[in-house]
Amino acid sequence: MELNGTYRSIQDDLSQVKESLRSIIKVDFPWLSEQLDYVIGSGGKGIRPALTLLSGKFYQYNLEYLLPMAVSVELMHTATLIHDDAIDKSMARRGRATIFKLWGEEPAILLGDYLFAKAGEFVSDTQNPRVIKLFSQTLATISSGELNQFFSAYNLQQTREQYFKKIFGKTASLFSLATESGAILSGAPEKSVKILRDYGHSLGIAFQVVDDILDFIGTEEELGKPVGSDLAQGTLTLPAMLLLERCPEDNPVKRLFDNRNDQDNIKQAIEMIRNSPIVDECYTVASEYCAQACQNINQLPANSSRDALLQLAEYVVARKR
């Protein structure tokens, strides 16, 4: 399922987002410009800035404020990826070498910090104190979520409630920022702000659940990184949790967490998950969150943006199904 049709109503404005992102590459320090060009030039699907723009289409669509917010959301997302790769010591993302691999840990952390600062600069251009505060709260949520993931690595004693709380901090909080800020900046009534905030929250949970599935059923070429990367980092995701529930005693995940050097356990866990109902069960969970995201969308004004949000929910669970 392609997103071009879904983005049709905001395609020109997304192009402006990309132009604004490219504008920050022009700095006086050649090494910084090179790094910025590398990360911003790689691009992505643009789901988060698209969510900001689509959520701003229901009432007063003011691009003067929505555009910097969309740029800010994408910069924040890019910064979190750079920090993630440095913390996890990841060598590849989206099929390319990471900043960590090319320049090292300290430059990667500092570049992420720089992008967070630029994101804050763009969000200040919205001139909306509520949105600026929301941006800061989301950054705190993401940072605490990363700390939570770091300190819970290789810990088998994690509940599903803890898992969903963790992926809210990692992914869904930024989706929610995108949709809620778009609603606020368009002058949406509070009921609509809540509907769009809840949509972003549930869609973000579903998106991360599917990402966690793909980490087991995808290929290295498709993922742009080794299969089973999360498990190798000691991150317990939903598929691995379900495998532990099915096989509580003789389990490759348990053996891996007890002996991190035995990488054969990763291959065994991947094979067991692929050859079990676990994948379908996880997709069912993701589908339920997408349904939850859309349950109140029909209360918003009927327009192309509402249709696009419904299509995005379909896209999330259609990935590699």
N, C-alpha and C positions, 0 to 999 in steps of 0.2 A: 504494500500500500504506500503510494507516494504522497508527499505533503504539498506539492505544488498547487494542486487544486484547492486544498484546504486553506492555503495562504493567499488565495487569489485576491481577496478584498484588501489585503494589507501588503501585497507584493512590493509596490513602489516604496512604501514606508519602511519595509524591511531592508530595502536597498540603501535607504538613508541611514539606517542603523549600521549597516556594514561600512558605509563611508565614514561615519563618525568613529567607528572602531579603528579604521585605517588611519584616521587623523592623529591618533595618539602615538603612532610609530615614529613620527617626526620629532625627535629629541636631539639635544646637542651631543649626547654621548653615543658614539658609534656602536659600542658593545651592547648598550641597552636597546638601541634601535634594532639591532640584529636579533636580539632575543624577542622583542615585541613583534617584529615582523614574522618570526618563526611561529609564535603561538597564535597570533591573530590571523595570520595568513592561512593557517590550517583550516579554520572555520569549523562548522558543525551544522546540525540540523536547525539551529535557531529556535528551538521550541520555547525557551523561556522568554526571549524578547517578543516572540509571536504571541505568547499568552498575555503579555502586558498590553500589546496593541489591540488584540481581539477583545480583551476585557474592557478596554476604553472605548469600544465602538457602540456601546449600548445607549449612551447618553450624549454628553458633550465631548466630541472627539477633538481634543486640542493637542495637536502634534508638538506644539512648542514645549509642552511639559511631558507628554507621553514618550517622545523620542529620547530625551536624556535618561528617562527611567528605564526604557528598554535597553539602552546601551549599558546602563549601570548594572542591570540584572545579568547581562551576558558577561561583563567584566568580572563580576563577583563569581560567577560560575567558572570562568577560566582560571581565576586565582585559586579557587578551591581544588581544581584538578591539578594544578602545578604543585600545590602544597601536598596533596594526596600522594602524588608520585614521589616527592622527596621523602615523605614520611615512610612510604612503603618500599622505597628504593626500587621503584618500577622502571624498567628499561624501555618500555614501549607503550604507546597509547595511540589509538586510531591508526595503527600500522606505521607509526613514525617514532623515532627516538624521542624520549622525553627530555625536557630541560635538565632534569637531574642527570641523565646519562651524558648529555652533551657538555654541560657546564659545571655540574657538581651540585652538592646539597645546599651550600650556603647561597650561591647565586639564585638557585631555584626558590628558596624561601624568601629571599629579598625581592625577587621579581613578583612573586605572589603578593607580597606586602605592597609593592608599588601598584599593582593592579587593584587591590582593595582600596588604596588611597584614591586612585583615579575613579573608581566606582563611586566613592563618596563625593568626589568633586562633581560628577555628573548628576547624582541624585540631588545635590544641593540646588541644581538648576531648575528643579521642579518647583522651588519656592514654597513647598508644602511641608510644614513642620511635622504633620502626622506621618507623612510618607518617609521623611528623613529619619524619624524615630523608629519607624517600622524597619527601615533598612538596617539601622544599628542593632535592633533587637534580633533581626534575622542573622546578622553576622555573628552575634554572640551565640545564638542557637547552633549555627554551623560549627563554630569553634568548639563549643562544649560537646557537640556530637562527635567531632574528631577525637577529642580527648577521651570520650567514652569508648570509642572504638579501639583506640590505642591501648587503654588500660584493661579492656576486656578481651584482648587478643589471646587465643589459645585457651579460652575458658569455656568448658563444656556446660557449666551451670548457668545457662541463660534461658529465659522464658520467651515465649512468643511476644508477650507484652513488651519485654525489653528490646526485642528485635524490631518491632514496629516503632518504638520510641527512638531507637537508634537511626532507623532509616528516615524518620521524620527530620531529625537533625541533619542527616547527611544530604538528603535530596528534596523531600517534600516541603521543607520550610522555604526553600528558594522558589519552588513552584507557587506556593501560597503567596509569597511576596510579589511575584509577577502578577498574579491575578488580582490580589487585593489592591495593590498600588494602582493598577490600571483602572479599577473601579473608582477608587477615591479621586484620582486625577480627572476623571470624567464627570465628577459631580453626581455619582450614583447615590440613590437613597440607601440608608443603612441596611435595609433588608437585602438589597441587591449586592451590596459590599460583602455581606455575610455569605450569600449564595456563591459568589465568585471566589471568596477566600476558601470556603469549604471544598469547592470544586478543585482548586489548585492543590489543596492538602491531599485529598483522596487520589487525584490523578498522579501526584508525585509519589505517593506510596505504591500505587500500581506500577508506575514506571520503574521504580527501584526493584520491586519484586521480579518483574520481567528481566531486568538487568541481571539479577542474581540467578535466574534460571539460565539465561544465555551463557553465563560464566561456566556452566556445566555442559550445555548441549551445543554451543557454538563451535566454530573452528577458529584457530589462531588467526587465519586470514580475515574472517568475518569480524572477530572481536578486536583485531589490531593489537592483541597482547596474548600471552599464553593462556590456554584453557585452564580453569581451576585456579586462577590468580588469587582470588579472595581466600580460598581455602589455604593456599600456600602461605598467605600472610597471617593465618590464624583467625580469619574473620568467619564467624559462624553465621551463615545466611539460611534462609528458609529451607531450601532443598537439603542442605546438610543437617538441619535440625530434624526434618522429617525422616531422614535416613537413620539418625540416632534413635528416633522413636521406634522405628521398625526393627532395628537391630541394636538393642541397647548394650549387648555384651561384646561379641566379636565384630567390631566395626572399624573400617579403615580411617574414619574421621577421628575416632578416639585414639587409635594407634598413632596417627600423625601428630595429634596434639600432645601425646605423651613422648613421642620421639620425632622431633621436627626434621631430622636429617633423612628420614626414610621417605623419599619422594614417591616411591611406588604406591604408597597409600593414597596419594592424590589420584593416580590413574585408576585405582580400584574403586574409589568413591565415585569418580566420574562415570565409570562403567555401570556401577550398581544403580546410580540415579537415573541414567539414561534407559536402563532396562527395567524400570519399575513404574508404577502409576504416579510416582512423586512429581514428575514434570507436569502432568495433567492437573494434579491437585494444586500445585503452585499457580498454574494458569487460572484455575478456578478462583483462587484467592485474589489474584490480580483483577479478574473480571468482576468480582464482587465490589472491589474498590472503585472500579470504573463506573459500575452501575450506581454506586453511592455518590460518586462525583456528579453524575448527570441527573440525579433524582429531582432536583429543584430547578434545573436549567430552564425548563419550559415556563417558569414564572418570570423569566427575563423577557424584554421586548423581542418579538420575532424579527430576526434579520439574518444576514449571511454570517455574522459572527457567532450567533447561537448555533447555527448549523456547523460551523467550523469547530467549535468546542466539542460538539457531539462526535464529529469525525475524528478529532484528536484522541478521544477516549477509545474509539474503535482501533485507531492506529497503534496505541500503546499495547493492546493485547494481541494485535495481529503480528507483531514482530516475531518472526521465526516460528510461527505456530504450525 
